[in-house]
Amino acid sequence: MSVTDKIVSDFKKNKIEFITSVPCKQLASVLTEIDISPEILHVPCNKEDEGIGLCAGAFMGGKRPAIIMQNTALGVVINSLVTLTQFYRMPLPMLISYRGEVGEPVACQVEMAVHTKALLEQLRIQTYHFHNEQDVSEFDAILKHCFMSKRPVAILTDANFWNGY
């Protein structure tokens, strides 16, 4: 089973019915599979903070949501994460492409990579870093933990995990 197939399969296994996203080259294969999945409503959004709001609405409407985004947008979503997901104890898996690490071809991506883990730690959001393909074996357990604990979790997936930029 490919990394993409495992991620989408685990979303379905954990009854995640609503996913929002902003386009991302690294996560494109996951987004493509979600788009064709009849079990998951995929609603692309313009900005990640808008996506957090869409996820909150889906959750309050009885759906299990997730968001797919890049770490470069983490600064944009801080207020929404704190005032919606954390305050209301909303479980929210965040599948995040971790741009800006060694080998990154786009210089401006590096700046947010320097702050990503520290920001998530400051927000007290449990963070998992997928660096190797076998790390995806933890995805199902992470999703279960997210919904059990009623807290957001961040799953950072770097370029090595996706076999390069």
C-alpha positions in Angstrom: 0.0 0.0 0.0 1.4 3.4 -0.9 1.8 6.2 1.6 -1.1 8.1 -0.1 -3.4 5.0 0.0 -2.6 4.5 3.7 -3.4 8.1 4.6 -6.7 8.1 2.7 -7.6 4.6 4.0 -6.9 5.8 7.6 -9.0 8.9 7.1 -11.9 6.7 6.1 -11.3 4.1 8.8 -11.5 6.9 11.4 -14.8 8.2 9.8 -13.3 11.5 8.7 -16.1 12.7 6.4 -15.0 16.3 5.8 -11.6 17.5 4.7 -10.6 21.0 3.6 -7.3 21.9 2.0 -5.2 24.5 0.2 -3.3 23.3 -2.9 0.1 21.8 -2.1 2.5 20.0 -4.5 3.7 17.5 -1.8 0.2 16.6 -0.8 -1.3 16.5 -4.3 -1.6 12.7 -4.5 -3.6 12.7 -1.2 -5.8 15.5 -2.4 -6.5 13.7 -5.7 -7.5 10.5 -3.9 -9.7 12.4 -1.4 -11.4 14.2 -4.4 -12.6 10.9 -5.8 -13.6 9.3 -2.5 -17.4 9.2 -2.1 -17.0 8.8 1.7 -15.2 12.2 2.1 -16.5 15.6 1.2 -13.4 17.6 0.1 -13.9 21.4 0.2 -10.8 23.3 -1.1 -10.5 26.7 0.6 -8.7 29.9 -0.2 -6.8 30.3 3.1 -6.0 28.0 5.9 -7.8 30.1 8.6 -10.9 29.8 6.5 -10.3 26.1 6.4 -10.2 25.9 10.2 -13.6 27.7 10.2 -15.0 25.2 7.7 -13.7 22.3 9.9 -15.3 23.9 13.0 -18.6 24.2 11.1 -18.4 20.6 10.0 -17.6 19.4 13.5 -20.5 21.4 15.0 -22.7 19.8 12.3 -21.7 16.3 13.5 -18.9 15.5 11.0 -15.3 14.5 11.8 -13.1 17.0 10.0 -9.4 17.3 9.0 -7.4 20.0 7.3 -4.5 19.5 4.8 -2.1 22.4 4.5 1.5 23.7 4.4 3.5 24.7 7.5 4.0 28.1 5.9 0.4 28.9 6.7 0.7 28.1 10.4 1.0 31.8 11.4 -2.2 32.5 9.6 -4.2 29.9 11.6 -3.0 30.5 15.2 -6.0 32.6 16.3 -8.5 30.1 14.8 -6.7 27.2 16.3 -6.8 28.7 19.8 -10.2 30.3 19.8 -12.0 27.5 17.9 -10.3 24.1 18.2 -8.6 24.4 21.5 -11.3 26.5 23.4 -14.1 24.2 22.2 -12.1 21.0 22.5 -12.5 20.2 18.9 -10.4 17.3 17.6 -8.7 18.3 14.3 -6.1 16.3 12.5 -3.8 18.6 10.5 -1.9 16.9 7.8 0.9 19.4 7.1 3.6 19.4 4.5 6.7 20.6 6.3 8.4 22.8 3.8 11.7 24.5 4.3 13.9 21.7 5.4 17.3 20.6 3.9 16.9 20.4 0.1 14.1 23.0 -0.1 14.3 24.8 -3.5 12.2 27.8 -2.4 14.1 30.1 -0.1 11.1 31.8 1.5 9.8 28.4 2.7 12.8 28.1 5.0 11.7 31.0 7.3 8.5 29.3 8.5 10.3 25.9 8.9 12.5 27.6 11.5 9.4 28.4 13.6 7.0 25.6 12.9 7.7 23.2 15.7 8.2 25.9 18.2 4.9 27.5 17.4 3.1 24.1 17.7 4.8 23.5 21.0 3.9 27.0 22.3 0.2 26.2 21.3 0.6 22.8 23.1 -0.5 20.9 20.0 0.9 17.4 19.9 3.1 17.1 16.8 4.3 14.1 14.9 7.0 14.4 12.2 6.9 11.8 9.4 10.3 11.7 7.8 10.4 8.1 6.5 7.7 6.1 4.6 7.3 3.7 7.5 6.2 6.5 9.7 2.8 6.4 8.1 2.1 3.2 10.0 1.4 5.5 13.0 -1.2 7.6 11.2 -4.2 5.5 12.2 -3.2 5.6 15.9 -2.6 9.4 15.8 -6.1 9.9 14.3 -7.7 7.8 17.0 -5.7 9.7 19.7 -6.8 13.0 18.2 -10.5 12.2 18.5 -10.2 10.5 21.9 -8.4 13.5 23.4 -10.6 16.1 21.7 -7.6 18.1 20.7 -5.9 19.1 17.4 -2.8 17.3 16.3 -0.3 18.2 13.7 1.3 15.6 11.4 4.3 17.1 9.7 5.3 15.4 6.5 8.6 16.5 5.1 10.1 16.1 1.6 12.0 13.0 2.5 8.7 11.3 3.4 7.3 12.3 0.0 10.5 11.2 -1.8 11.8 14.7 -2.5 10.6 18.1 -3.6 
